[in-house]
Amino acid sequence: MTTIDIEPHRRELVVHCYRMLGSVHEAEDLVQETMLRAWKARDRYDGNRASLRTWLYRIATNACLTALEGRARRPLPSGLGAPGDDPGAPLVPSFEVPWLRPFPDARLDPAIRASERSALRLALVAAMQTLPPRQRAVLVLREVLEFSAAEVAGQLDMTTAAVNSALQRARAGLAAAGLREETVEEPADDAVRRYVTAFEAADVDALVALLTEDVVLEMPPVPHWYRGRESYGAFMTGMFARRTGRWGLVPTAANGQPAVAAYHDGGLHTLQVFTVRGGRVAHTVVFQDPQVFTDFALPGSMAP
């Protein structure tokens, strides 16, 4: 009986399945299924034909493709339509949309390559969700994980020419989704520290001074979103008026980006993920999903 050690690959496979599915919870389920399939097929594994890692990625990717059949993509609100023009509109959640969820940096392998960490950025993962699943798989396997075209062809039962064609279409799809290069650059933590100070003081003027002119604010599962400093400031003014009391923000990290867990009067309120460009906050995604809180193992109350 063949003996293979698949457990050391678990964490990187969860990241891979997350890029494909847009949900940590679903990614973990698919990796568990991958491990089970690999264990059952261990006698058929031939190390002379492919490395164990390549073989596991073949199993995981095809499990993801099966899971994605007939399933709607996981978007962020900014991927569904134009920005809102009324920052005072009621915050009505839309639970029928399978929203994109963030990935906790605490679950990443410390040895992960910088390029792989960059490929976890929320904006990029959201853009990848617009691609057909097989194009998404080719893009991740070729450009993020750097498997050769021949290896990807073997993993997906495609020809090398078909892999190259799918990669070209995937790149064009990302361009059509409006992905900006700046959204995948390493942000500056100082801007977030200043943002935290202003937020905890409910100082809207100080917050607005830290934003880019074209800043985006979105809050899944609320489907509308806002663009621009004026709209952002108006929304925050209304929010602080409704939510009087004490705010406390605890630093964390998600998708290779700075993030904070926000507590209001000691109770967990939201997880906020930031994109910083040129020393200013350019994009804030605010999550108020209990599953996200579970994924990040966030305590329900802030330590005094």
N, C-alpha and C positions, 0 to 999 in steps of 0.2 A: 504493500500500500504506500502511495506517495505521501511524503510528509512535507507540508508547506506552511510557512509562517506568514499569515495574512494580516494579523493584528497590527503590526507596525505601519501598515498603509491606511489604517482606518481614518485618521484625521485628514489626510490629504484627499481621500475619496469623499468625505463629507463636504469639503470645500468645492470639489468638482461637481458633485450633485447639486449643491446650492446654486452654483452658477447656472446650471441647467434648469433648475426648478424655481429658484427665487424664494425658497422657504427652508430654514434650518430644520424645522421639525420634519418636513417631508424628505429632506436630504438624508437625515439620520435613518429614517425608515428604509429608504432605498439602499443605503450602505449596508444596513442589516440584511436586507434581501441579497445584496451582492455577496456578502460574506457567506451566507447560507448556500447560494448557488456555487460559489467557488469551492466550498467544502465538499459539496456533493459531487462536483466535477473534478476533484483533485487528482484522481487516477488518470484523467484524460489530459492533464496539463503536461506539455512537452517544453522543457526549458531550452531545448535546442532550437525551437521555432520562435519563441518570444520570451522576454524576461517576465518574471512574475508580475512586476508592476504594470507592464504593457497588457498582460493578460487580464489583470484585475480591472484596469481601465476599460477594456473591451466589455467585460461583464457589466460594470457599473454604468457605462454610457448607454448600452442597449437596454438596461433596466429603466434608465431615465427616459429613453425614447418611447418605450412601451407605456410608461406612466403618463407621458405627455400626450398620448393619442387622444384626440377629441377634447382636450382640455384647453380652457381659455388661458391666455397669458396672464402673468402677474404684473400689473402696471403700478406706477406711481400716479397720483392725480394729474401731474403735469403731462403725462402721456395720453390723456384722454380728451383733451380739449383746450380751449383758450383760457387764459387766466381770468379770474373773477374781477368785477369792477366795484364790488360792495364789500369792503372789509368788515362791515357790521352784520353781514348776513348770518342767519342762524347756522350753527354747526351741526348739521344733520348727517350722521354717518350713513354710509352705503355698505351694508354688510354682505350684499350679494356679489360684490366685486372681490375676487381673490387677490388682495393687495400684495405687492412685493414686500418682503420683510427683510430687516437688516441681519448682518452676520456678526456675532461677537468676536472681537479680536482675541479674546482670552482663549478661544478654541483653536486658534491657529498654531501650527507648529512654529516654534521660535526660529527654526532654521529656514523658514519659507523665503524664497527669493523675492527681491524687491519687485521684480516684474509681475510675479504672481500676486503679490499683495496689491499692486496697482490695479490689477485686473479684477479686484473685488469691489472697486469703487461703486457706490450706489448708482451713479449716473450711467456707468458702463453696464452694470448688471441689468438695469432697467432697459437700456437700449438693446441689449442682447435678447431680452424677452420678446422684442418685436420680430425677431428672426424666426423662420420656420425651424422646428427643433433639430433637424438634421444639419442645417447650416450652422446653427448655434453650436452643435457638437463639434463640427469640423473646425470652427473658429477657435473654440476653447482648446481642443486637442493640438491644433497646429500652432497657434500664435501665443497661447498662454503656457501650455505645458510643453511645447516645442517637440512634440513627436514628429517624426518625418512623415512626408506624404504617403510613403509606402506603409508605414506603421498604421497610420489612420485608415488607409484603405483596408488593411487587414482587420482592424477593429470594427469597422462599420460595414464590411462586406461590399465595398465600393471599388472601382478602379482608381488608379492614381490620377488619371485625367479628371474623373468625376470629383475627386477630392479637391483638386486645384480649382475646378470650376465653381464648386460650392463655396470655397474660400473667397473667391473673387466676388461672388454674389453676397456673401455675408459682409464683406468689407463695404460694399455699396449700400447694403441695408443699414449699417451703422451710420454711414454718412447721411442717408436719407432720414434717419431718426434724429438728426441734428446734434449728435454728440460733439461736445467741445473738448479740445485737447486740455484746456485748463482744468476740467473737472476731474482729471485723473492725476494731477500733480500733487506732490506732498504738501499739505497745508502747514501754516505756521501756528504753533500752539499759543503764542502770545495773544493773538487776536481773540482766540476762544476764551482765554483767561480774562481778558478785558470785557468780553461779552458776558461772562458769568457774573462778574462784579456788577455790571450795569443791570442785568436781569434780576439779581437778588435784591437790588435796591429799587426795582421797578422804575428805573430811570429811562424813559423812552427816548429822550433826546440823546443820551449817551449811547444807547443801543443803535439808533439810526446812524450816528456818526461812525459806527464800526462796519457799516454795510456798503457793498458796492451799489452803484446806481441801478443795475439790473438784477438785484438780488431776488431770489425766488424763495417763497415760503409755501410749504405744503404739509398737510396733516392727515395722512390716511388713518382711519377709514372715511374721513370727510372728503368728498370728491372735488370740491373747488379748491383753487390755489391762487396765489397772488404773486405779482411781479412788480418790482420797483420799491424804492425806499419809502415813498409816501404811503403806499398801500400797506407795507410791512409795519410802518410806524402806527398807522391808524388801527390796524388789527391789534397790535400790542397794547395800545392805549385802551381799547375796549376790553381786552382780556384782563389787564390789571385792574380795571374798574369792576369787572365781574368777580375776579378772584383776589379780593383783598386778603391780607394776612401775610404770613411769613413764607418766603421762598428759599429753598436751599438746593444747590446744584452740585452733584457729585460727578467728577470726571470719570469717563470710561472711554472706550474706543469701539468703533464698528466699521466694518468694511474698509479697514486701513485708514479710517478718518477719525478725527476727534469727535467725541460725543459726550453728552452729560445725561445723567438720570436726574430729572427735575422732581422735587418734592414740594408740595404745598401744605403748609401747616403740619409738616411731618409725614404726610401720606404720599405715596408714590403717585405721580401725576402723568409724566410722559418720559419717553426716551427721545433725545434730540440729537440728530447727526448733522455735522457741519461740513461744508466745503468752503475752503478759504482760498482766495485768489488775490495776489498782490497785497497781502496783509489785512484783507477785509473779508468779512463773511459774505460769500456769494450765493449760498444755498443752504437752507435749513429744512430738514425733513423731520417732522415731529410725529412720533408713533405713540398711540395710546391703546395698544392692543395687548390684552393680557397674555397672549401667546408670546409676544415679543419680550415681555417682562420675564416670562418663564425661561425663554431661550437665553437671556442674559443673566439669569439667576439674581435678579435685582431684589433686594429686601423690600418688603411692603411699606416699611416706615424708615425714616431717617434717624440714625443714631443721634441722641442729644449731644 
